[in-house]
Amino acid sequence: MKPKSNYISPDQFNDIVNYVPALQIRKWHDDHVKMSMKLAYYCALRYGAEVSTIQKKHFDYERKEVYLGRTKTKKEDYAIIPDFFIPELKEFWGDKNDDTFVLKDCQAQNMYKWLMKIGEALNIEAFTTPQRITGEKTKLHIFRKSWLKEIMFGDTLKNKGNIGQAQSIARHRKATTTADYLHLDIEGGKELYDNNELV
């Protein structure tokens, strides 16, 4: 899938993460800001409301999940951690105290500003296109939405996911909610024709 106003590809995501030092953020360490973005992307979290609450003690690597506490839809919620992401998480948290936050006392507005600055610097359509034009939340939800689209239609994973699995990762109650949330448009139909022939 190519990058556009409602999608961040894995390559583009890496460019975003690598740009963090150029933001010259003083209150939070670059490594923590980078990890906050990776959590939003690879664990399909809401960048702001959910990421800002995460502490080292919330990770259960054996169960492959991270505890989120109260979220938009549940009193107690958990998100799935992909296998490939676990080694990096373990290295990041290392010998840090269990009560360490990934971004302590960070407000969503700070994250929003970071994304806008990155969008302008790297000419990222998803960050520079107004939400009134895209018709969806393309700032604090864009990492989450992009990863869900990537697992369904991208080339990152050996085996592509389906709408039911995307629903589970997004933690939506219904698959129809996930489909509407992702604005899938014609991508699902394209998938049918890929490498398919007439019989």
Buried (B, 14 or more C-beta within 10 A) or exposed (E): BEBEBBBBBBEBBEBBBEBBEEBEBEEBEBEBBBBBBBBBBBBBBBBBBBBBBBBBEBBEEEEBBBBBBEBEEEEEBBBBBBEEBBEEBEEBBEEEEEEBBBBEEBEBEBBBBBBBBBBEBBEBBBBBBEEEEBEBBBBBBBBBBBBBBBBBBBEBEEEBBEBEBBBBBBBBEEBEEBBEBBBBEEBBEEBEEEEEEEE
